Amino acid sequence: MQSSLSLSSTSLSLSRSHWTLSPPLASLRFCGLRREALGFKQQQNLQRQRPSLIARASNLALVSASVDSSNGSPSTGGFDYDLVIIGAGVGGHGAALHAVEKGLKTAIIEGDVVRGTCVNRGCVPSKALLAVSGRLRELQNEQHLRKMGLQVSSTLYDRQGVADHANNLASNIRNNLTNSMKNLGVDILTGVGTIVGKQRVKYGKIGLSGTEITAKNIIIATGSIPFVPNGIEVDGKTVFTSDHALKLEWVPDWIAIVGSGYIGLEFSDVYTALGSEVTFVEALDQIMPGFDPEIGKMAQRILINPRKIDYHTGVFAKKITPAKDGKPVMIELIDAKTKEPKDTLEVDAALIATGRAPFTKGLGLESVGVATQRGFVPVDERMQVIDTNGKVIPHLYCIGDANGKLMLAHAASAQGISVVEQICGKDNVLNHVSIPAACFTHPEISMVGYTEPQAREKAEKEGFEISIAKTSFRANTKALAENEGEGIAKLIYRPDTGEILGVHILGLHAADLIHEASNAIAMGTRIQDIKFAVHAHPTLSEVLDELFKAAKVNTSSYSASEPVSV
Protein backbone atom coordinates (compact mmCIF):
# COMPACT_ATOMS: atom_id res chain seq x y z
CA MET A 1 0.00 0.00 0.00
CA GLN A 2 1.39 3.35 -1.00
CA SER A 3 1.80 5.86 1.76
CA SER A 4 -0.20 8.36 -0.21
CA LEU A 5 -3.09 5.98 -0.88
CA SER A 6 -6.45 7.69 -0.45
CA LEU A 7 -8.64 4.71 0.26
CA SER A 8 -12.39 5.12 0.32
CA SER A 9 -14.14 4.41 3.59
CA THR A 10 -15.74 1.39 2.01
CA SER A 11 -12.40 -0.18 1.17
CA LEU A 12 -11.33 -0.28 4.79
CA SER A 13 -14.58 -0.73 6.61
CA LEU A 14 -16.46 -3.13 4.36
CA SER A 15 -13.85 -5.55 3.10
CA ARG A 16 -15.63 -8.81 2.43
CA SER A 17 -12.42 -10.74 1.94
CA HIS A 18 -12.86 -12.20 5.44
CA TRP A 19 -16.51 -13.10 5.01
CA THR A 20 -17.39 -16.75 5.19
CA LEU A 21 -20.72 -18.50 4.92
CA SER A 22 -21.59 -20.29 8.11
CA PRO A 23 -24.65 -22.20 9.37
CA PRO A 24 -27.78 -20.05 9.75
CA LEU A 25 -28.35 -18.69 13.22
CA ALA A 26 -31.64 -19.69 14.72
CA SER A 27 -31.90 -16.88 17.21
CA LEU A 28 -29.36 -14.16 16.49
CA ARG A 29 -30.17 -10.84 18.10
CA PHE A 30 -28.56 -7.95 16.23
CA CYS A 31 -27.82 -5.38 18.89
CA GLY A 32 -27.19 -1.77 18.01
CA LEU A 33 -28.56 0.96 20.21
CA ARG A 34 -30.71 -1.01 22.64
CA ARG A 35 -33.77 0.44 24.31
CA GLU A 36 -31.65 1.71 27.22
CA ALA A 37 -30.41 4.39 24.82
CA LEU A 38 -33.80 6.04 25.15
CA GLY A 39 -33.71 5.91 28.92
CA PHE A 40 -36.05 2.93 29.41
CA LYS A 41 -35.14 0.35 32.02
CA GLN A 42 -35.17 -3.35 31.25
CA GLN A 43 -37.39 -4.42 34.12
CA GLN A 44 -37.95 -7.87 32.69
CA ASN A 45 -34.24 -8.47 32.31
CA LEU A 46 -33.55 -7.11 35.77
CA GLN A 47 -35.98 -9.62 37.23
CA ARG A 48 -34.01 -12.40 35.59
CA GLN A 49 -30.77 -11.33 37.26
CA ARG A 50 -29.39 -12.88 40.40
CA PRO A 51 -30.82 -11.37 43.61
CA SER A 52 -27.45 -9.84 44.44
CA LEU A 53 -27.60 -7.84 41.18
CA ILE A 54 -31.12 -6.58 41.78
CA ALA A 55 -30.42 -5.51 45.34
CA ARG A 56 -27.44 -3.45 44.30
CA ALA A 57 -28.68 -2.11 40.95
CA SER A 58 -29.76 1.23 42.38
CA ASN A 59 -26.57 2.13 44.17
CA LEU A 60 -23.75 0.85 41.97
CA ALA A 61 -21.05 3.48 41.65
CA LEU A 62 -18.63 4.14 38.82
CA VAL A 63 -15.46 2.23 39.59
CA SER A 64 -12.41 4.34 38.77
CA ALA A 65 -9.28 3.41 40.67
CA SER A 66 -10.09 0.12 42.33
CA VAL A 67 -12.26 -2.93 41.80
CA ASP A 68 -15.67 -2.87 43.48
CA SER A 69 -17.01 -6.41 43.32
CA SER A 70 -20.59 -5.25 43.76
CA ASN A 71 -22.15 -7.33 41.01
CA GLY A 72 -21.90 -10.71 42.63
CA SER A 73 -19.26 -13.40 42.89
CA PRO A 74 -17.67 -14.91 39.82
CA SER A 75 -18.98 -18.35 38.92
CA THR A 76 -15.48 -19.82 39.02
CA GLY A 77 -12.98 -19.57 41.85
CA GLY A 78 -9.71 -17.69 41.68
CA PHE A 79 -10.77 -14.88 39.33
CA ASP A 80 -11.96 -11.37 40.05
CA TYR A 81 -14.40 -11.54 37.15
CA ASP A 82 -15.97 -14.03 34.79
CA LEU A 83 -15.51 -11.52 31.99
CA VAL A 84 -13.49 -8.34 31.52
CA ILE A 85 -14.07 -6.27 28.38
CA ILE A 86 -11.48 -3.75 27.20
CA GLY A 87 -13.42 -1.00 25.44
CA ALA A 88 -16.95 0.33 26.02
CA GLY A 89 -18.05 0.99 22.45
CA VAL A 90 -21.01 -0.68 20.77
CA GLY A 91 -19.35 -4.08 20.80
CA GLY A 92 -18.19 -3.91 24.40
CA HIS A 93 -21.51 -2.52 25.61
CA GLY A 94 -23.54 -5.22 23.84
CA ALA A 95 -21.28 -7.96 25.15
CA ALA A 96 -21.42 -6.60 28.72
CA LEU A 97 -25.20 -6.44 28.86
CA HIS A 98 -25.56 -9.92 27.39
CA ALA A 99 -22.99 -11.27 29.85
CA VAL A 100 -24.91 -9.88 32.82
CA GLU A 101 -28.11 -11.37 31.45
CA LYS A 102 -26.29 -14.70 31.40
CA GLY A 103 -25.26 -14.31 35.04
CA LEU A 104 -21.59 -13.51 34.50
CA LYS A 105 -19.77 -11.14 36.82
CA THR A 106 -18.62 -8.53 34.32
CA ALA A 107 -16.37 -5.47 34.19
CA ILE A 108 -15.74 -3.11 31.31
CA ILE A 109 -12.63 -0.94 30.99
CA GLU A 110 -12.97 2.39 29.21
CA GLY A 111 -10.18 4.91 28.86
CA ASP A 112 -12.24 7.45 26.92
CA VAL A 113 -15.99 7.81 27.32
CA VAL A 114 -18.63 5.11 27.37
CA ARG A 115 -20.03 3.98 23.99
CA GLY A 116 -16.86 4.73 22.07
CA THR A 117 -16.77 5.98 18.50
CA CYS A 118 -20.37 5.20 17.50
CA VAL A 119 -22.10 7.37 20.08
CA ASN A 120 -19.47 10.04 20.55
CA ARG A 121 -17.76 10.45 17.18
CA GLY A 122 -19.65 8.33 14.67
CA CYS A 123 -23.05 6.78 14.08
CA VAL A 124 -25.11 8.86 16.50
CA PRO A 125 -23.95 12.46 15.96
CA SER A 126 -23.60 11.91 12.21
CA LYS A 127 -27.22 10.75 12.01
CA ALA A 128 -28.28 13.87 13.88
CA LEU A 129 -26.55 15.99 11.23
CA LEU A 130 -28.09 13.88 8.47
CA ALA A 131 -31.53 14.33 9.98
CA VAL A 132 -31.02 18.08 9.63
CA SER A 133 -29.80 17.76 6.04
CA GLY A 134 -32.84 15.65 5.19
CA ARG A 135 -35.26 18.24 6.56
CA LEU A 136 -33.42 21.01 4.75
CA ARG A 137 -33.56 19.18 1.44
CA GLU A 138 -37.31 18.73 1.76
CA LEU A 139 -37.87 22.40 2.55
CA GLN A 140 -35.50 23.57 -0.20
CA ASN A 141 -37.08 21.43 -2.91
CA GLU A 142 -39.80 23.81 -4.16
CA GLN A 143 -40.89 21.53 -6.99
CA HIS A 144 -41.29 18.60 -4.62
CA LEU A 145 -43.35 20.66 -2.18
CA ARG A 146 -45.46 22.24 -4.92
CA LYS A 147 -46.57 18.81 -6.11
CA MET A 148 -47.91 18.21 -2.61
CA GLY A 149 -49.61 21.60 -2.46
CA LEU A 150 -47.08 23.16 -0.09
CA GLN A 151 -45.20 26.44 -0.26
CA VAL A 152 -42.25 27.57 1.87
CA SER A 153 -41.07 31.16 1.52
CA SER A 154 -37.53 30.68 2.85
CA THR A 155 -35.34 28.11 4.55
CA LEU A 156 -32.63 29.07 7.04
CA TYR A 157 -30.58 27.16 9.57
CA ASP A 158 -28.58 28.00 12.69
CA ARG A 159 -25.18 26.33 12.49
CA GLN A 160 -24.63 26.28 16.23
CA GLY A 161 -28.12 24.92 16.77
CA VAL A 162 -27.42 22.10 14.34
CA ALA A 163 -24.11 21.33 16.08
CA ASP A 164 -25.81 21.39 19.49
CA HIS A 165 -28.44 18.95 18.27
CA ALA A 166 -25.75 16.42 17.37
CA ASN A 167 -23.76 16.97 20.56
CA ASN A 168 -26.80 16.81 22.85
CA LEU A 169 -28.02 13.58 21.26
CA ALA A 170 -24.62 11.94 21.79
CA SER A 171 -24.47 13.17 25.38
CA ASN A 172 -27.96 11.95 26.26
CA ILE A 173 -27.44 8.48 24.82
CA ARG A 174 -24.00 8.22 26.40
CA ASN A 175 -25.41 9.02 29.85
CA ASN A 176 -28.34 6.64 29.46
CA LEU A 177 -26.11 3.79 28.38
CA THR A 178 -23.64 4.40 31.19
CA ASN A 179 -26.48 4.28 33.69
CA SER A 180 -27.91 1.15 32.09
CA MET A 181 -24.66 -0.74 32.58
CA LYS A 182 -24.33 0.44 36.18
CA ASN A 183 -27.93 -0.45 36.99
CA LEU A 184 -27.54 -3.91 35.49
CA GLY A 185 -24.46 -4.56 37.59
CA VAL A 186 -21.56 -4.03 35.18
CA ASP A 187 -18.47 -2.63 36.89
CA ILE A 188 -17.08 0.28 34.85
CA LEU A 189 -13.34 0.59 35.33
CA THR A 190 -11.84 3.88 34.19
CA GLY A 191 -8.43 3.81 32.57
CA VAL A 192 -6.42 2.27 29.76
CA GLY A 193 -6.62 -1.53 29.70
CA THR A 194 -3.52 -3.63 29.02
CA ILE A 195 -3.14 -7.39 28.88
CA VAL A 196 -0.24 -8.37 31.15
CA GLY A 197 -0.48 -12.14 30.94
CA LYS A 198 -2.84 -15.06 30.60
CA GLN A 199 -6.24 -14.01 31.99
CA ARG A 200 -4.69 -10.91 33.59
CA VAL A 201 -5.42 -7.27 32.79
CA LYS A 202 -4.06 -4.02 34.16
CA TYR A 203 -5.94 -0.72 33.94
CA GLY A 204 -5.30 2.85 34.99
CA LYS A 205 -3.91 6.15 33.78
CA ILE A 206 -0.99 6.11 31.38
CA GLY A 207 2.32 6.45 33.22
CA LEU A 208 0.98 5.18 36.54
CA SER A 209 1.32 1.68 37.98
CA GLY A 210 -2.37 0.87 37.57
CA THR A 211 -4.49 -1.90 39.07
CA GLU A 212 -4.22 -5.53 38.04
CA ILE A 213 -7.27 -7.79 37.90
CA THR A 214 -7.91 -11.36 36.78
CA ALA A 215 -10.66 -12.66 34.56
CA LYS A 216 -11.63 -16.09 33.35
CA ASN A 217 -12.39 -14.52 29.96
CA ILE A 218 -11.21 -11.33 28.26
CA ILE A 219 -12.73 -9.56 25.26
CA ILE A 220 -10.78 -6.92 23.34
CA ALA A 221 -13.20 -4.33 21.95
CA THR A 222 -11.02 -1.25 21.45
CA GLY A 223 -12.52 -0.20 18.11
CA SER A 224 -10.85 2.06 15.57
CA ILE A 225 -9.71 5.59 14.78
CA PRO A 226 -9.80 7.62 11.54
CA PHE A 227 -7.15 6.51 9.06
CA VAL A 228 -5.03 9.38 7.75
CA PRO A 229 -2.59 8.54 4.90
CA ASN A 230 0.96 9.86 5.00
CA GLY A 231 1.45 13.28 3.48
CA ILE A 232 -1.77 14.70 4.89
CA GLU A 233 -1.38 17.30 7.63
CA VAL A 234 -4.43 17.41 9.87
CA ASP A 235 -4.91 20.61 11.88
CA GLY A 236 -8.49 19.92 13.00
CA LYS A 237 -9.65 23.25 11.57
CA THR A 238 -9.28 23.32 7.79
CA VAL A 239 -8.00 19.78 7.29
CA PHE A 240 -9.86 17.36 9.51
CA THR A 241 -11.29 13.87 9.98
CA SER A 242 -14.87 12.86 10.65
CA ASP A 243 -14.17 13.25 14.38
CA HIS A 244 -13.68 16.99 13.88
CA ALA A 245 -16.37 17.37 11.21
CA LEU A 246 -19.09 16.17 13.56
CA LYS A 247 -18.56 19.24 15.73
CA LEU A 248 -19.65 21.38 12.73
CA GLU A 249 -17.57 24.35 13.92
CA TRP A 250 -18.01 25.99 10.52
CA VAL A 251 -19.50 25.38 7.08
CA PRO A 252 -16.90 25.95 4.32
CA ASP A 253 -17.96 27.29 0.93
CA TRP A 254 -15.89 24.63 -0.84
CA ILE A 255 -14.75 21.40 0.77
CA ALA A 256 -12.78 18.50 -0.69
CA ILE A 257 -13.68 15.07 0.66
CA VAL A 258 -10.91 12.49 0.29
CA GLY A 259 -12.68 9.15 -0.10
CA SER A 260 -16.16 8.51 -1.53
CA GLY A 261 -17.26 5.58 0.61
CA TYR A 262 -19.87 5.64 3.36
CA ILE A 263 -18.29 8.38 5.46
CA GLY A 264 -17.56 10.63 2.49
CA LEU A 265 -21.02 10.19 0.96
CA GLU A 266 -22.84 10.97 4.18
CA PHE A 267 -20.83 14.12 4.78
CA SER A 268 -21.37 15.23 1.19
CA ASP A 269 -25.09 14.98 1.92
CA VAL A 270 -24.71 17.17 5.00
CA TYR A 271 -22.41 19.79 3.52
CA THR A 272 -24.31 20.26 0.24
CA ALA A 273 -27.58 20.65 2.16
CA LEU A 274 -25.93 23.36 4.26
CA GLY A 275 -24.74 25.15 1.12
CA SER A 276 -21.19 23.91 0.51
CA GLU A 277 -19.71 22.83 -2.79
CA VAL A 278 -18.03 19.42 -2.60
CA THR A 279 -15.17 17.84 -4.55
CA PHE A 280 -14.49 14.14 -4.07
CA VAL A 281 -10.96 12.75 -4.34
CA GLU A 282 -11.14 8.99 -4.96
CA ALA A 283 -8.19 6.62 -5.39
CA LEU A 284 -10.11 4.00 -7.35
CA ASP A 285 -11.33 4.35 -10.92
CA GLN A 286 -14.96 4.88 -9.97
CA ILE A 287 -16.75 6.92 -7.39
CA MET A 288 -18.55 5.07 -4.59
CA PRO A 289 -16.52 1.84 -4.84
CA GLY A 290 -17.75 -1.13 -2.83
CA PHE A 291 -21.42 -0.62 -3.64
CA ASP A 292 -23.13 -2.91 -6.11
CA PRO A 293 -22.22 -1.32 -9.49
CA GLU A 294 -25.83 -0.96 -10.65
CA ILE A 295 -26.84 0.65 -7.36
CA GLY A 296 -23.74 2.86 -7.48
CA LYS A 297 -24.63 4.19 -10.94
CA MET A 298 -28.16 5.03 -9.88
CA ALA A 299 -26.89 6.59 -6.64
CA GLN A 300 -24.52 8.77 -8.64
CA ARG A 301 -27.44 9.98 -10.76
CA ILE A 302 -29.50 10.84 -7.65
CA LEU A 303 -26.93 11.78 -4.99
CA ILE A 304 -24.05 13.28 -6.98
CA ASN A 305 -25.02 14.66 -10.39
CA PRO A 306 -27.89 17.02 -9.35
CA ARG A 307 -25.90 18.50 -6.46
CA LYS A 308 -22.96 20.86 -6.27
CA ILE A 309 -20.51 17.97 -6.36
CA ASP A 310 -17.64 17.15 -8.69
CA TYR A 311 -15.00 14.46 -8.36
CA HIS A 312 -11.54 13.23 -9.33
CA THR A 313 -11.14 9.45 -9.62
CA GLY A 314 -8.00 7.35 -9.99
CA VAL A 315 -5.90 9.82 -8.01
CA PHE A 316 -4.12 9.95 -4.67
CA ALA A 317 -3.94 12.99 -2.45
CA LYS A 318 -0.15 12.95 -2.15
CA LYS A 319 0.03 16.02 0.04
CA ILE A 320 -2.54 18.18 1.81
CA THR A 321 -1.51 21.41 3.54
CA PRO A 322 -3.90 23.25 5.88
CA ALA A 323 -4.92 26.84 5.17
CA LYS A 324 -2.67 29.44 6.80
CA ASP A 325 -1.35 32.94 6.27
CA GLY A 326 -4.27 33.76 4.00
CA LYS A 327 -3.59 30.80 1.71
CA PRO A 328 -6.25 28.11 1.05
CA VAL A 329 -5.96 24.40 1.68
CA MET A 330 -3.60 22.94 -0.94
CA ILE A 331 -4.14 19.39 -2.27
CA GLU A 332 -1.56 17.83 -4.58
CA LEU A 333 -3.05 15.03 -6.70
CA ILE A 334 -1.05 12.29 -8.42
CA ASP A 335 -2.16 9.52 -10.76
CA ALA A 336 -2.96 6.39 -8.75
CA LYS A 337 -1.16 4.14 -11.24
CA THR A 338 1.72 6.14 -12.70
CA LYS A 339 2.26 8.37 -9.63
CA GLU A 340 2.69 11.30 -12.00
CA PRO A 341 1.39 14.72 -10.86
CA LYS A 342 -2.19 15.30 -12.02
CA ASP A 343 -3.58 18.47 -10.50
CA THR A 344 -3.53 20.84 -7.53
CA LEU A 345 -6.72 21.82 -5.76
CA GLU A 346 -7.15 24.98 -3.71
CA VAL A 347 -10.16 24.66 -1.40
CA ASP A 348 -11.47 26.11 1.85
CA ALA A 349 -11.35 22.81 3.74
CA ALA A 350 -10.56 19.12 3.34
CA LEU A 351 -12.29 16.22 5.08
CA ILE A 352 -10.23 13.04 5.27
CA ALA A 353 -12.69 10.16 4.86
CA THR A 354 -10.24 7.40 3.95
CA GLY A 355 -11.70 4.83 6.31
CA ARG A 356 -10.70 3.73 9.78
CA ALA A 357 -7.72 1.94 11.30
CA PRO A 358 -7.78 -0.45 14.27
CA PHE A 359 -6.98 1.05 17.67
CA THR A 360 -4.84 -1.75 19.09
CA LYS A 361 -1.53 -0.15 20.09
CA GLY A 362 -0.51 -0.54 23.71
CA LEU A 363 -2.78 -3.52 24.39
CA GLY A 364 0.13 -5.67 25.59
CA LEU A 365 -0.64 -8.45 23.13
CA GLU A 366 3.02 -9.41 23.00
CA SER A 367 2.68 -10.67 26.58
CA VAL A 368 0.52 -13.52 25.29
CA GLY A 369 2.38 -14.09 22.02
CA VAL A 370 0.10 -12.20 19.64
CA ALA A 371 1.23 -10.01 16.74
CA THR A 372 -1.24 -7.76 14.95
CA GLN A 373 -1.64 -7.86 11.17
CA ARG A 374 -1.80 -4.32 9.74
CA GLY A 375 -2.94 -3.37 13.22
CA PHE A 376 -5.78 -5.90 13.35
CA VAL A 377 -5.89 -8.61 16.00
CA PRO A 378 -6.01 -12.03 14.27
CA VAL A 379 -9.03 -14.13 15.23
CA ASP A 380 -10.81 -17.27 14.06
CA GLU A 381 -14.49 -17.57 13.10
CA ARG A 382 -15.42 -17.61 16.80
CA MET A 383 -13.52 -14.36 17.52
CA GLN A 384 -10.87 -16.27 19.48
CA VAL A 385 -7.49 -14.56 19.30
CA ILE A 386 -4.76 -16.43 17.42
CA ASP A 387 -1.09 -16.28 18.45
CA THR A 388 1.98 -16.05 16.22
CA ASN A 389 2.07 -19.86 15.93
CA GLY A 390 -1.44 -19.97 14.55
CA LYS A 391 -2.90 -21.42 17.74
CA VAL A 392 -6.00 -20.19 19.53
CA ILE A 393 -5.38 -18.52 22.89
CA PRO A 394 -7.96 -19.88 25.36
CA HIS A 395 -10.30 -17.35 26.99
CA LEU A 396 -9.09 -14.40 24.89
CA TYR A 397 -11.37 -12.86 22.26
CA CYS A 398 -11.41 -9.80 20.02
CA ILE A 399 -14.52 -8.22 18.49
CA GLY A 400 -15.44 -5.28 16.30
CA ASP A 401 -13.20 -2.96 14.32
CA ALA A 402 -10.12 -4.24 16.16
CA ASN A 403 -10.33 -7.61 14.37
CA GLY A 404 -11.18 -6.16 10.94
CA LYS A 405 -13.70 -8.82 9.92
CA LEU A 406 -16.48 -6.31 9.30
CA MET A 407 -16.01 -2.75 10.53
CA LEU A 408 -19.59 -1.90 11.46
CA ALA A 409 -20.92 -1.00 14.90
CA HIS A 410 -23.74 -3.55 14.86
CA ALA A 411 -21.34 -6.25 13.64
CA ALA A 412 -19.22 -5.59 16.74
CA SER A 413 -22.26 -5.97 18.97
CA ALA A 414 -23.31 -9.20 17.24
CA GLN A 415 -19.78 -10.56 17.61
CA GLY A 416 -19.76 -9.66 21.30
CA ILE A 417 -23.06 -11.45 21.92
CA SER A 418 -21.79 -14.47 20.00
CA VAL A 419 -18.66 -14.60 22.18
CA VAL A 420 -20.71 -14.45 25.38
CA GLU A 421 -22.82 -17.36 24.12
CA GLN A 422 -19.63 -19.36 23.62
CA ILE A 423 -18.35 -18.44 27.06
CA CYS A 424 -21.60 -19.77 28.48
CA GLY A 425 -21.13 -23.11 26.71
CA LYS A 426 -23.26 -22.60 23.58
CA ASP A 427 -21.29 -22.81 20.35
CA ASN A 428 -22.19 -19.80 18.22
CA VAL A 429 -20.65 -18.86 14.87
CA LEU A 430 -21.78 -15.55 13.43
CA ASN A 431 -22.72 -15.47 9.74
CA HIS A 432 -21.13 -12.20 8.61
CA VAL A 433 -22.78 -12.41 5.20
CA SER A 434 -26.12 -11.81 6.92
CA ILE A 435 -25.05 -8.53 8.53
CA PRO A 436 -26.57 -5.50 6.77
CA ALA A 437 -24.95 -2.15 6.07
CA ALA A 438 -26.48 1.24 5.32
CA CYS A 439 -25.49 4.66 4.06
CA PHE A 440 -27.81 7.33 5.48
CA THR A 441 -27.88 9.71 2.54
CA HIS A 442 -31.10 11.13 1.11
CA PRO A 443 -32.31 8.79 -0.22
CA GLU A 444 -30.64 6.00 1.74
CA ILE A 445 -28.64 3.05 0.44
CA SER A 446 -28.60 -0.34 2.15
CA MET A 447 -27.28 -3.77 1.38
CA VAL A 448 -26.72 -7.26 2.74
CA GLY A 449 -24.82 -10.19 1.32
CA TYR A 450 -22.94 -10.19 -1.98
CA THR A 451 -22.85 -7.62 -4.76
CA GLU A 452 -23.65 -8.91 -8.24
CA PRO A 453 -19.96 -9.24 -9.28
CA GLN A 454 -19.15 -11.03 -6.01
CA ALA A 455 -22.10 -13.38 -6.44
CA ARG A 456 -21.15 -14.18 -10.04
CA GLU A 457 -17.58 -14.92 -8.97
CA LYS A 458 -18.85 -17.21 -6.21
CA ALA A 459 -21.26 -18.93 -8.61
CA GLU A 460 -18.54 -19.57 -11.17
CA LYS A 461 -16.22 -20.97 -8.54
CA GLU A 462 -18.82 -23.24 -6.92
CA GLY A 463 -20.68 -24.21 -10.09
CA PHE A 464 -24.17 -22.76 -9.83
CA GLU A 465 -26.26 -20.14 -11.61
CA ILE A 466 -27.56 -16.88 -10.21
CA SER A 467 -30.59 -14.79 -11.12
CA ILE A 468 -31.52 -11.16 -10.55
CA ALA A 469 -34.89 -9.68 -9.61
CA LYS A 470 -35.67 -5.97 -9.30
CA THR A 471 -38.51 -3.74 -8.26
CA SER A 472 -38.96 0.03 -8.33
CA PHE A 473 -40.12 2.44 -5.66
CA ARG A 474 -42.27 4.00 -8.39
CA ALA A 475 -44.53 0.96 -8.10
CA ASN A 476 -45.00 1.45 -4.36
CA THR A 477 -48.10 3.34 -3.17
CA LYS A 478 -46.52 4.68 0.03
CA ALA A 479 -43.45 5.97 -1.81
CA LEU A 480 -45.67 7.73 -4.34
CA ALA A 481 -47.77 9.23 -1.55
CA GLU A 482 -44.55 10.68 -0.14
CA ASN A 483 -43.60 11.85 -3.66
CA GLU A 484 -40.41 9.80 -3.26
CA GLY A 485 -40.61 7.36 -6.15
CA GLU A 486 -36.91 7.38 -7.04
CA GLY A 487 -35.35 4.14 -5.94
CA ILE A 488 -34.78 0.48 -6.67
CA ALA A 489 -34.51 -2.81 -4.83
CA LYS A 490 -32.37 -5.61 -6.25
CA LEU A 491 -32.32 -9.28 -5.31
CA ILE A 492 -29.49 -11.68 -6.18
CA TYR A 493 -30.42 -15.33 -5.64
CA ARG A 494 -29.98 -18.95 -6.67
CA PRO A 495 -32.88 -20.04 -8.89
CA ASP A 496 -32.20 -23.72 -8.19
CA THR A 497 -32.50 -23.49 -4.40
CA GLY A 498 -34.10 -20.14 -3.62
CA GLU A 499 -31.11 -19.08 -1.51
CA ILE A 500 -30.82 -15.31 -1.07
CA LEU A 501 -27.28 -14.21 -1.93
CA GLY A 502 -27.67 -10.45 -1.68
CA VAL A 503 -30.19 -7.61 -1.51
CA HIS A 504 -29.42 -3.98 -2.35
CA ILE A 505 -31.80 -1.06 -1.89
CA LEU A 506 -31.63 2.59 -2.90
CA GLY A 507 -34.62 4.63 -1.86
CA LEU A 508 -36.75 6.05 0.92
CA HIS A 509 -35.98 4.39 4.29
CA ALA A 510 -33.75 1.78 2.64
CA ALA A 511 -31.83 1.38 5.91
CA ASP A 512 -35.00 0.19 7.65
CA LEU A 513 -36.20 -2.04 4.82
CA ILE A 514 -33.02 -4.13 4.54
CA HIS A 515 -33.58 -6.09 7.75
CA GLU A 516 -36.23 -8.39 6.33
CA ALA A 517 -33.61 -9.57 3.86
CA SER A 518 -30.75 -9.74 6.37
CA ASN A 519 -32.82 -11.76 8.82
CA ALA A 520 -33.89 -14.11 6.02
CA ILE A 521 -30.24 -14.76 5.19
CA ALA A 522 -29.36 -15.24 8.86
CA MET A 523 -32.23 -17.67 9.40
CA GLY A 524 -31.66 -19.53 6.13
CA THR A 525 -35.12 -18.63 4.84
CA ARG A 526 -35.60 -19.37 1.15
CA ILE A 527 -37.42 -17.21 -1.37
CA GLN A 528 -40.12 -19.83 -1.88
CA ASP A 529 -40.98 -19.44 1.81
CA ILE A 530 -40.60 -15.70 2.39
CA LYS A 531 -42.70 -14.77 -0.66
CA PHE A 532 -45.76 -15.97 1.28
CA ALA A 533 -45.17 -13.44 4.07
CA VAL A 534 -47.89 -10.79 4.41
CA HIS A 535 -47.01 -7.09 4.41
CA ALA A 536 -49.29 -4.27 5.52
CA HIS A 537 -50.66 -2.08 2.74
CA PRO A 538 -49.78 0.60 1.89
CA THR A 539 -46.25 0.48 3.33
CA LEU A 540 -42.72 0.70 2.02
CA SER A 541 -42.21 -2.90 3.16
CA GLU A 542 -44.14 -3.93 0.06
CA VAL A 543 -41.05 -3.01 -1.97
CA LEU A 544 -39.43 -6.14 -0.51
CA ASP A 545 -42.67 -8.10 -0.84
CA GLU A 546 -42.80 -7.41 -4.57
CA LEU A 547 -39.08 -8.09 -4.89
CA PHE A 548 -39.35 -11.60 -3.45
CA LYS A 549 -42.49 -12.33 -5.48
CA ALA A 550 -40.65 -11.30 -8.65
CA ALA A 551 -38.03 -14.01 -8.16
CA LYS A 552 -38.40 -17.20 -10.19
CA VAL A 553 -37.30 -20.28 -8.29
CA ASN A 554 -36.91 -23.45 -10.36
CA THR A 555 -38.33 -25.85 -7.82
CA SER A 556 -41.78 -27.30 -7.22
CA SER A 557 -41.03 -28.34 -3.65
CA TYR A 558 -42.46 -25.35 -1.79
CA SER A 559 -41.88 -25.73 1.92
CA ALA A 560 -44.24 -22.98 3.08
CA SER A 561 -46.78 -24.16 5.61
CA GLU A 562 -50.39 -24.59 4.55
CA PRO A 563 -52.60 -21.68 5.66
CA VAL A 564 -54.79 -22.31 8.66
CA SER A 565 -58.31 -20.87 8.89
CA VAL A 566 -59.08 -19.09 12.13
Disulfide bonds with the S-S distance in Angstrom:
none
